[in-house]
Amino acid sequence: MKRASMIMGTFAVVGMLILLPVGAFAQQAPAETANASEGIVHTVVAGDTLWDLSAKYLGSPWKWTEIWERNRFISNPHYIYPGIQVVIVPPDAREFALGQEAASASGPAETVAAGAPPTEAAKPVVPPVAPPRVPYLDIKPADFVRAGEFLKEAPTGIGNIHGGKEPKVGFVEGDTVYLSLRKEIPAGQLLGVYRVRGPIDGSGKRSVSGYVNYLIGVIQAVPNVDGQPAARVRQSFEDLTRADLISEEIPAYVPVRIDPGADGIPSSVITGRLENKELAQGDFIYLDQGASAGVAVGNVFRVFVPTGVEAGSEAYSTPGKVLFEVARAVVVRVSPDFSTAYVASGSESFAAGVSARRGVPAN
């Protein structure tokens, strides 16, 4: 009877343990730690764009190419389908530790006779050396994408704005506009709006003529309104007008590593992005030399004027005149014949037509 009562007590304890909720063991077993580096995957819903996802997850809509590079199955980066999964941040690489080699079947290895371990001379502690600082152009993404370019031929785009739900001359964020397009665009796709100036004849040493083309806004196609193609203005740097062009291209921000380049490529400032008579720090300018002359993104051009400069400015001689440095511009975009540069520093304003020269003196 005593043995039977003990057996019954054991079954009772086991039964109680089985019936206890899992939470009762929470304080006994360590909880599993969630892996904080699993990455971010976004499931697309109607209306999403890489532009919007970049703004949400990367802090700027103009970094959308970073997401596109991780999702190259997307054929049109400005129109993505609901339901697909987009990798925003990939998971970290995982390391797997290899197990120790199994013991030899012949038994443990022979033990080496114990002896005094050799002593090594203490090595001096060498402080870590910081890697050299890589210089990058200090510019906001929203400013970078508006750099624009100088083109030999007038751009055409795919259409333009021909009106809006409200009788306005210029349209801004939130407005609904009517479109005249030469191709069908699905609702939800983003489009760029560009302003074109020209023709412009350069006043430098080289005879050049062309057009300035730069971004002024972003619109998103919506289902037809009043029976005609329409879009909603998502971003407007300037008022959008009927004279502006619509394009399927939308620029993206790319960090510019500064590499002054070898001294010696002479150039001239064709014009600035805007119709300013005087150009200065913070402006974009277009140079009459491009990739075919050896110009690359990140190169630094010094801008020179022939007169009236602050003391201490550097000068160099050309036949018949002395030119003084008034500004430095970093190239942010290059075509075979022309370059777009951002005036990163300057001591005074200058006009189109002045000389520029690639390279920075060693001193």
C-alpha positions, 0 to 999 in steps of 0.5 A: 500500500505504501508503494502504491501511494508513492506511485500515485503521488508521483503521477499526481506531481507529473500531471500537475507539471503537464497541466502548468501553463508555459508561462510558469517556466518563464523565470527558469529558462532564458527568453530567446533574444530577437535578432535585431539584424534581420533586415527590413522587407516591405510589402507593397500596397497600392500607391507605394513607390520607391521614392516614398519608401526611400523617404520613409526608411532612408530619410530622403526620397532622393535615395530611391536608387539604393532600394532599387539596387537591392531589388533589380527584378523591378523593371520600372523603378517609378511604378511598383505592383501591390503585393510584391516584397521589396528588400529595404535593408538586407539582413546581416551576414551570419557567421557559423562556428565550425565544430571541433575536430572529432577525436582520433579513433586510435585514442587520445594524442600523446601528451608532450612532457611538461616544461617551462613555457617559452617567454616572449618579450612584451610587445609595445602597444601600438595605438590604432591608426584612424583611416584617412578621411575621405572628402565628400561634397557637402550638399543636400540630396534635394539640392543635388537632384536639381543640378540639371545639365547642359544639352546640345539639343532641346529635350522633348520629354513625353508631354506636358501639363495643359491645365488643372482642376483649378484655373491656375497659371502655376501648380504646386504640391497637392494640386491635380493637373491634366496631362497631354502625353504621347504615351500611356502611363499607368495610374500610380507611376511617378514622373519628373517635371523639367524646366528648359532654358534656351537656346543659350550661346556660350560667351567663353573661348569655345563656341557652344550653344545648347539648352539648360534642363533641370528638375522642378517637380515630381507628379504621380499619375492618377486615374483619369479625371474628367475623362482625361489623363491626370496627375497629383503634384507630389513635389514642387521646387518651383511652380509647375507651368504649361511650358514645362516638360514631363519625363519618365526620368527622376534623378537620384542623390549619389554621394560625390567623392571629391577628387580634384584631378590633375591641374591643367584642363581649361574651361569656361562657364557657359551659364548657371542653372537659373537666369542669374546675371551673377553666380556665386556660392551655392549655384550650379554652373555648366562648363564647356568641357566634359568626359571627352576632355578627361573631366570626371565627377568629383573634379574641382574647377577653380573659377577666375575673373580678370579684375577686382578680387580680395587680397590673397586670392590666387592668380595665374597669367594668360596672354594679355591678362592676369586672372584671379581665383574667386570660387571653386566648383565641384563637378557633380555630373558629366556628359561627353561635351559638358559638365555640371558643377556645384559652386562649393566656395567663393569669395565673390560673385562672377558672371557667365563666360569667365574662365575655369581650370581643373585642379587645386594647387598643392599649397 
